[in-house]
Amino acid sequence: MLQTKLDRDMATDDFGPERLWRSLEESLGRLSVDAVSVLFLHDPEHTTYDTAMRAAETLQEMRAQGYASLIGISGGPVPLLQRLIDTGAFEALMTHNRYALLDQRATGLLHSAAERRIATYNAAVYGGGILATSPRTMTTYRYEPAAPWVLSAVDQMIAACDRYEFPIAAAALQFSLRNPDIDSTVVGVVSPQQLADTLALAEMTPPDGLLDELVALTPADVGLPF
């Protein structure tokens, strides 16, 4: 299933129809295809709710013209995404950094979308890489400096996984894969070897009790405002 996102003008935050059609042309050109399975409106938090809904009308026109089978919304802030899917305008949802071992704020959002039969995609389960290695090699979370209590939580999670002799990366991935409200877990890869490694992690079975132990270590505040 091929999918892409339509982005705003990064200089002006313009989500107008002309910009969205240009973004579609750019994406289809890079992919060398005439259409995609899913077309997402990307990062609506950079505009207003009303503008996002007008953008949804443009995506609906793109779908009507055969450029996509489904249209969706992709972003971060849980309250905004919930408000947007409640409109019934979108058939797919992608959330990032809000359903992972470090932050489960999107739990209700994903369940709500699944109940509406909206296709659900969950991204950034490694928090930008901080949950991908043992021992920890990063001090950033979601590409920003991580708070001390977040680093402490990560180190405790890694220590728990080490006791079980289970990779932290596998635990982070399995946490998303095992949620029945999530249709697809999105993981970025940069090489064939990384793809093979990720597929291997997806086949691993966490020891009994490990994921519950890791969730209990989730910090109350990860430094994200929404």
N, C-alpha and C positions, 0 to 999 in steps of 0.2 A: 504494500500500500504506500503510494507516494504522496507526500504532503509538503506544503510550504506555508510560509507566513507572509502576510502583507504588512509592511512596516510604514511608519510615518516618515515624513521628511525630517531627518535628524537635526537639521538646522532650525526648522521653524515649528516642529511638532504638528505639521499639517497632516490631517487624516482625511482630507477632502477627496471626492471622487476621482479627480484628475490624478492626484498622487497615488491613490490605490490602484488605478488602472496601470499606471506606470510601474508600480511595484510588481504587479502581476506579470507584466511584460518582461521585467528584469528577471523574475524568478523562472518563468517558463523558458526564457532564453538560456539561462545558466544550466537548467536541467535538460535542455534539448527535448522538450515534450510540448504537446499542445494542450494538455489538461492534467490535473492531479486528482487524487481521490479526496483529499481533505484540504481545504483552504482556510487558514486561520487569520483572524484579525489579531495582530500582535501588540501586546503591551498597552491596553486601553487606559492604564493608569496615567498615561502621559497626556490624556485629554479629558474631556467631560463626559459624563454619562450620555447626554443628549447627542454629542458628536459621535460617540461610539455607536449609538443606535442608528444614526444616519449612515455611518459607515457600514453597518449591517445590511442596510438596503442596497448598497453598492455590491456587497458580496452576494446577496441574493440574486442580483442581476447577473453577476458573473456565473453563478450556478445555473441560472436559467439559460444562459448562452452556451452551457456545456463545458465550462472551464473547470468545474469541480463537481464531485458527487455530493459532498457534504461541506457545510461551512461551519466554522467554529470560532471560539474565542480562546486566546492564549495570553496568560499574564500571571501576575503575582498576587495582588491584594485579594484576599478571600472575600471580604464583604462586597467589593465591586463585582467580582466574578459571579458571586451568588445572585446579585441583583440582575446581572445581564442574562444569566441562564434562566432566571425566573420569567423573563419576557417570552420565552418560547422561540426566540429568533435564531437560536444557534443549535446545531445538531452535534457538536463536538466541543469538548473542553480540554484544555491543557493547563495544568498548574505546575509550578516549579518551586522548589525549596520550601514548600508548605506541607508536604507529606513525606517525611523522611525520619530517620532516627533522631535527628536534632530538633525537629519541629513537626508537629502533627496538626497544625491549625486547619488544614484543608480536609480533615476527616469528614466533617459534616457536609462540606461542599461536594466532595466526591460521591458520598452516599446519595445526596439529593439529586445529583446529575444521573447517577445510575438508576435511580427510581424513575426518572423521566425518560429513560432509555437514550440518554445522551452519551455518545462515545467518549470515554474518559482516557486521558493520557497524563501520566505523571512523570515529571522530569526532574533532573538534578538530585538524584538520590544520594550522591556522594558529597553534596554541599560544596561543589567546586573542587573536589579532590581531597578534602581534609579527612574523609572517611574511606579513603581508597588504599591506604598503606599502613603497615605495622612494621616498625614504630612510626608514629606520626612524623611527617616531613614538612607539613605546612602550618602556617600561623594565620592563614586567611580562611574565612568562611563566606561563601557566596561572593568571592573575589574582593572582599574587604577585610581589614584587620579584625580578627575574631576577639571577642571579649574574653578576659581571663577565665570566667566561669564556663564559657563554651569550650575553650581549650581543655579545661579540667574534665569536663564531661566526655569529650572525645577520648582523652587519655584513659579514663575509667572504662569506657566502652571497649577500647582496644585491649585493655588488660583483661576484661571479661572474656573477650573472644580468644585471647591467647590462652586463658585457662582451659577453654574448651578445644583448643587447637583448631579453631575455625577462623577463616580470614574475615577481617572486619569488612572488606569490600563485598564479600559474599553475603554477610549479614545485612548490610545496607541495601543491597539489591533484592535479596529475598524478602525484606520487610515490605517492599512495594509489590513484588510479584505475588505475594500471598494474600493481598487484599482483594476480595471478590468484587469490590466496587471499581477496581482499576482494570481497564481493558488492555492497556499497553503501557509499559514502562520505557521511557526514553533515556537512552544512555549514549553519550557521545563517544566516538572512537576516532583515532587518528591513524591507525595502521591495521593491516590484516592480523598481526599478532595480538593487538589489543582487542580486536573483535573476537578472535578465538578464545582469548582469556575470559572475556565477558560471557561468552556462551558457556564456558566451563563453570563459571561462578553461578550461572543460572540453573545449572543442573545439580548443585549442591543442596543438601538437606540440613538445615540448622539443627543442632542438638536440642532436645526438649528443654524448654525453659529459657533458652538463650535470648530470644527476641524479647520476651517479657522482661528479662533482666535489663536489657539495653533500653527499652522504653522507659523503665523506671528511672533511668539516668538522664532522661531528656531534660535539659535546663528549662526553667520557667521563662527565661528571657534570653532570646538569641540575638537581640539587638536589631531586629527588623521591625519597623514601625507598623506593619500591617500584615 
